[in-house]
Amino acid sequence: MQVILGIDRIDEMIHLFQGKRVGLITNPTGVNSTLRSTIDILNEKINLVALYSPEHGIRGDIQAGEKVDSYIDEKSGVKVYTLYGQSKKPTKEMLDDIDIMAIDIQDVGSRLYTYLYTMAYCMQSCREYDKQFVVFDRPNPVGGEIVEGGLIQEGFTSFVGLYPIPYRYGLTIGEAAKFFNSKFNINCKLEVIKMLGWQRNMSYEDTGLTWILPSPNMPTVDTAFVYNATCIFEGTNISEGRGTTKPFEWVGAPWLDAYKLAEDMNAKVLPGVIFRPVYFTPTFSKHNGVLCRGVQIHVQDRLAFKPVKVALHLLYEIQHQVPDQFEFLSSYTTNGKPMIDYNTGSDYIRTHEFSPEEVYSRWEKEAIKFKRIKMTYHLY
């Protein structure tokens, strides 16, 4: 079955843009179902006057955390305003020349992925400066039914969690925009251009669409499924596989025992997953050029697989296997909290001798409440 994307419906929705100056938030995933760039499509059909770049850039050539100034896109000649740097939220000057701000970006279905909050900040600015906001909707690659993980607690919001939503929230990017707009009182003038043919139980392969890397370390749909299991290690001195051919599928460090870790994790018989000992040498990021020992997460049943449960158990086992070597990283900023706190939504994991099952049980109660609320924003 071929899903028809929001951008595929541009001709029937062209009335929204006629006579308007349009800005577009996008990146390499902003293409229609025949892989034509949304930038080129809008440049041809409407008055596209500005581009807005999230983390990694509109062409996907910027690594995680790297910041660049605004620039001119060499292919289209349109000015690109950077929204991952000094200004995560668009300023008045960035919006002065547009009437409509649109977004066409493939999300990965994780609270930790920054594109959601680039969208939210842009919606806030559109409300402040009286601009319309339009979402070209796209599939949630890990499906739209399963919700997993706890909510962010007060005082722990950040660019990897601006609002209290679970790790896995089960909404498309258009549904998330509707949810943010209403639930968190953004109240911008919002229009979502829906897909046709998408169903909530679909994973990305079911859509008939071609997978394009949403960011440099999200190479496959498999990566998206394990991301919520291993992104937690960004807040530690454990490699989450950046700088390898299997980012987020491989986890390790030079001083781990790969075979013991795999054995201990497999003994837990966690649903839908098997752990295999691996050795890898990152070419950049943590432990660059140093042989690491760890595990690969092999998802065997995506419906049964619980990535957040895996995250808690894997963190617990690594912490207790090498207590003298394991560390939580300090804050990236002078006044900020450690990354693990932002990642998990509180300081509980860092400051307590936690039980994975106890934390997961508490988080699941929060997820169940969220699921009831989020269903009222479903478009499909």
N, C-alpha and C positions, 0 to 999 in steps of 0.2 A: 504493500500500500504506500502510495506517495503522499506525504503530507504537503499541503500547500501553505507556504509561509506567509507571514504578514506582508513582507516585501513583494511576494509574488502577486499580491492583490493591489499593487500600486495604481494600476489603470482604473480600477473600479472605485478607488478611494481618492482619486486625483483632485476631486473637488475640495478636499480638506486643505490643499496646498496652493490652490490657484490664487494668484495675486499676492502671495505671501513670500516673505524672505525666510529661508529655512536654514537652520543649523542642524548638523547631524553628529551624534555621538556614535562612534563605531570603531571597529578594528578588523583584522582579516576575516573574522567570522561573518561580517556583514556582507553576505552575498545572497542572491536568490537561489532557487533550487537547481538552476543550471550553472551556478558558480560565477555569475556575473556580479561584480562589485556593486553594493548599494550606493557607494559614492558615485560611480559612473551612471547608474540608473537615475538617481535623483538629479545629477548634473545635467542630464539630457532632458528630463521631463519637467523639472520645476526650477525655481530660482534658488539654487544651493549657494549660500554665501559664506558659510563657516563650517569648520569641522572641529570636533572636540575629542581629545584623546584621553582614554582611561589609562590605567597602568599597562605597561608594555607597548603603548603607542598604537596609532591607527593602522600601521603596517606590521605590528607584532615584532619589531626588531629591538625591543628594549627589555632587558632582563628584570626579574623581580626586584623591586625596591629602588631601581635606578630612576633618577629624576632628570627631566630635560625641560628646556624652555620652549615657549611657543615657536612655531616655525611654519614655513610654507610647504605644503605637500607637493613634492616634485612632479607627481603624475597629473594631478588635477589643477594645480596652481592655486588651490583654495587655502586660506590661512587656517592653521591648526592651533587651537588653544589647548594647552596641556592642563589636564585636571588631575594630575598625579605629581604634586610638587608643592609649591607655595600655595596654590589655589586649588584645593580639592572641590570647593564649591565655587561655581562661576560667579564672577564679579559683575557688577552692572555694565562695565565697559565691554565685557565679553559677550553680553547679550544685546547691546545697543543696536546692532545692525540686523537683528533677526526678529521675526514675529512668532515663529514656531521653532521649538527645539524637538528634534526627533531622536530616537535611539534604535539602533539595530545591532545587537550584540548577542552572541551565544553565551548564556550563563551555564554553570555546571551543577546547579542544585545544592550548593553549599553556602551556609551562612558566612563562611570564612573567606569567600571569594569577593574581591573588592568591587567588581563591576556593579553589584547591587547598590552599593552605597554611593558610587559615582552617580548612578541614576537618581537616587534619593536626594542627594545634594542638588542636582540639576533641577529636580522637581521643586525643591524649596526655593531656588532662585527664580524659577519661572513664576511661582506664586508671588514672590516679592516684587518682581518687575513686570507682572501682567503679561506673561508669554504663555502660549499654549504648549502643552507637552504631548507628544505622540509616540507610542510604542509600537514598533513592528514586532509582533509576538513571534516567539520561537519555542521549540520543545524544551522541557526540562529533561536533560539526557538520562537522568537516573529515575525518571518516572514521576508521576504526580499524585501518588497515593500514599506512599510510606512517609511517615514523619518520625524523626528520631533525634534525641538529644535534648538537653536542658536549655533554659532561657538565660539570656544575659542578665545579670543582677545589676541593680542601680550602682553607678560609679565605675562600671567596667565596660562601658561602651567605647568603641574605637572604629577604625576603618576596616577591621575584620569582624565587626559586629555593632552596627549603629543602632539597631533596634532589638528588643527582646524577642527573637525568633530562634527556633531550634537549629542545630547543625544542619539537619536535612528537613526542609520545610515543605516540599511537595507542591510547589507552585511554579507556573511558568513566569517568565520575567514580566509579562503583561499583567498577570494576576498579582504578582508581588507589587507592581506599581499601584494597582487598585487598592491592595491591602494597606500599603504604606500611606497612600493618599487619604484614606478614610480613617484607619485605625490610629495613625499617629499625627492626624490633623495637619497634613501638608496642605490639602485643599487647593491644589493647582487645577487649572483647566486641562483635564486629562482625557485623551482618546487612545484606546487600544485597538489596533488593527489585528483582528483575530486570525488565527490559522484556520484552515479547513482540513478535517480528517484526523486531527490529533486526538488520541484517547489517553486517558490518565494512566492506564496500565502499560503504556509503551515505554521501552527503553529506546535509546537513540537508533539502534539498528533496525527497529521496527518501523521507522518513519520513512525509509527509502531515501533519506537525505545523506549527503556526504559529510563526514566528520572533518572539520577543520580545527586545528589547534586553537583554542581560545586564548592560550598563553604559552610561552615557550616550554613550560614544564607540565603541560596537559596534553600529551601527544595522542592519546587514544581514549575511547569510551571506557575501557578498563580503568584508566587512570582516574576518571571522574568517579567511578564506583568506589575506589579505595581512598580517595582524597580525604573523606571525612574520618577515615581510620588512622591516617598517618600525618595529616597536617598538624596535629597536636605536637609533633616533635620539632616543629619550627621554634618552639619555645624552650628547647633543650639543646644540649651539646651532642645529640644523636643526629646522624644524617638521615634526612627523609628522602634520600635518593636523588637530590638535585645534583646535576653534573654527571648523571649516568643516563643510560638508555631506558631505564625503568624508574623515573621519578615517582615517588609516592607508593610504588609497588615494592621497592627495596627500602629497608630500614636497617641501620647498623652503625657501628663505631669500631675503631681499631682494637679496643680492649674487650669486646663482647665474645662470648662463646656461641658461635652460630648454631652448632648442633644441640647444645643444651637449651638455647632459646627456642628453637623449633620444636624440640621434644616437649618442653614445658607448655608451649602454646597449644600444640596439638593435643596434649593431655586434657585440656579444658573442653575439648569437643565443642567448640563454638560453631554455631549453625552456618552452613554454606561456605566454609572456608578451610583451607589447609595451608600450613606454613612449611616452607622449605628452606634449609640453610643455604646461604649464599655468601659469596665474597665479591666485593666490588671496590673500585678505586675511583672516587669522584674526580672529575676534571676541573671542577670549580665548586664554590660554596664550601660547606663544612668538610673538614678532613681532605681538602684538596690535595691530590697526589699521594694519599696514604691509603693503604689497603684496609678496608673495613670488613668486619664480620657481622652478619645479621641474618635476616630472614626476608624471603619474598612472600607476599600475601597472594595466594592463588584463590580467587573467588570461583567456586564451583556451582553455586546456586545464588543468583543475584536476588531473588525474592526472599530467600531465607537469610542471606548475609546481613549482619547488623554492624556496620562500620564503626559506629560510636561505641558499641560494646567492645569491639576489637581494640579500639583506641585505648580505652581504660585498662583493659587486661594487659595489652602489650606494654604500655607505659609502666604499669605496676611491676611486671616481670623484669623489665630492664632495670628499673630502679633498684630492685631487690637482688638482682644478679650481680650488679657491680656498684654497690652503694658508695664506694670510695671514689669512683670515676664519674658517675652520673652527676650532671648539674642542670639546674634550671638557669637559663640565660638571664642576665640583667636587662633592664630596660634599654631600648634603642635611643631614648630621649632622656634629657636631664630630669624632668619631673614626672616621667611616665612610670607605669607599672611594668613588671616583667611580662614578656610576651605570652607566657603560659596563662596568665590571669585573663588577658584579653581573649585568648583563644578559647578558654574554658568558661569564660563569663563570670568568674569570681576568683578569689585567692584560695579557695578551699583545697584544691588538688595540691597546690604548692606548700600549703602551711599545715596540712594534716596527714597523718598516716591513714590514707583512705582505703576503703574496700571497694574494688571495682563494681561488685554487685550492688552494694548499698548506694553508691553514687548513681549507677545506672537506673536503679529502681526509682530513685527520687527524680531523676531527669525524665524518665518515662511518664511519670504522672504529669509533669509539666508539658510534655509532648502531646499527651492525650487531650489536655485542655486546649492546647493550641490547635490541634487538628479539628476540633469542633468549630472553632472560630474561623479558621482559614477556609473551611468548606463553603462559607457564605460568599466567598470571593471567587469561586470557581467560574470560569468561562466555558469549560468543556465538561 
